[in-house]
């Protein structure tokens, strides 16, 4: 699923379709995207503390999406994070 998310982000940034939330936000620059990451992190944290599991999942999905977009704008992929986690777990990427 993460690779599919990355494909959609890449496609939106390449094609710049009218009405695309991804393109609209990305076109405002990394600071605008990071502001959304911050907002989504707050909403996720709040949901974890006092809201239903469904809200935690929804806010977690929003956070992961915005994190993936921020990474993409920095020339990175969510897969780079996965590789780092594997390195920490196994010492090196399997």
C-alpha positions as CSV (number, residue, x, y, z in Angstrom):
1,X,0.0,0.0,0.0
2,X,2.8,2.4,0.7
3,X,4.3,1.9,-2.7
4,X,0.8,2.6,-4.2
5,X,0.6,5.8,-2.2
6,X,4.0,6.9,-3.5
7,X,2.9,6.2,-7.1
8,X,-0.1,8.4,-6.7
9,X,1.9,11.2,-5.1
10,X,4.5,10.9,-7.9
11,X,1.8,10.9,-10.6
12,X,0.0,14.0,-9.1
13,X,3.3,15.9,-8.9
14,X,4.2,15.0,-12.5
15,X,0.8,15.6,-14.1
16,X,-0.4,18.5,-11.9
17,X,-4.1,17.7,-12.5
18,X,-6.6,20.4,-11.8
19,X,-8.3,19.9,-8.5
20,X,-5.6,17.7,-7.1
21,X,-5.1,18.2,-3.4
22,X,-1.7,16.8,-3.6
23,X,-0.6,19.1,-6.3
24,X,-2.2,22.1,-4.8
25,X,-0.5,21.6,-1.4
26,X,2.9,20.7,-2.9
27,X,2.8,23.7,-5.2
28,X,2.8,25.9,-2.0
29,X,6.2,24.4,-1.0
30,X,7.7,22.3,1.7
31,X,6.8,24.7,4.5
32,X,3.1,24.4,3.7
33,X,3.4,20.6,3.6
34,X,5.3,20.6,6.9
35,X,2.6,22.7,8.4
36,X,0.1,20.1,7.4
37,X,2.3,17.3,8.8
38,X,2.3,19.2,12.1
39,X,-1.4,19.7,12.1
40,X,-2.0,16.0,11.3
41,X,0.4,14.9,14.0
42,X,-1.5,17.0,16.5
43,X,-4.8,15.5,15.3
44,X,-3.4,12.0,15.5
45,X,-2.0,12.5,19.0
46,X,-5.4,13.8,20.2
47,X,-7.2,10.9,18.6
48,X,-4.9,8.5,20.3
49,X,-5.7,10.0,23.6
50,X,-9.5,10.5,23.5
51,X,-11.1,9.3,20.3
52,X,-12.2,6.0,18.8
53,X,-10.0,3.5,17.1
54,X,-11.6,4.5,13.8
55,X,-10.5,8.1,14.3
56,X,-7.0,7.0,15.3
57,X,-6.8,5.1,12.0
58,X,-8.2,8.0,10.0
59,X,-5.8,10.5,11.5
60,X,-2.9,8.0,11.2
61,X,-3.7,7.7,7.5
62,X,-3.7,11.5,7.1
63,X,-0.4,11.7,8.9
64,X,1.3,9.0,6.8
65,X,0.0,10.6,3.6
66,X,1.4,14.1,4.5
67,X,4.7,12.6,5.7
68,X,5.1,10.8,2.4
69,X,4.4,14.0,0.5
70,X,7.0,15.9,2.6
71,X,9.6,13.2,2.0
72,X,8.9,13.3,-1.7
73,X,9.5,17.0,-1.8
74,X,12.8,16.4,-0.1
75,X,13.7,13.8,-2.8
76,X,13.1,10.9,-0.4
77,X,10.6,8.1,-0.3
78,X,8.7,6.4,2.5
79,X,10.7,3.3,1.4
80,X,13.8,5.1,2.7
81,X,12.3,5.2,6.1
82,X,11.4,1.5,5.8
83,X,15.1,0.7,4.9
84,X,16.2,2.7,8.0
85,X,13.9,0.7,10.2
86,X,15.2,-2.6,8.7
87,X,18.7,-1.4,9.3
88,X,17.9,-0.7,12.9
89,X,16.2,-4.1,13.3
90,X,18.6,-6.3,11.4
91,X,21.8,-4.3,11.4
92,X,21.6,-4.0,7.6
93,X,18.9,-4.1,5.0
94,X,17.8,-7.7,4.5
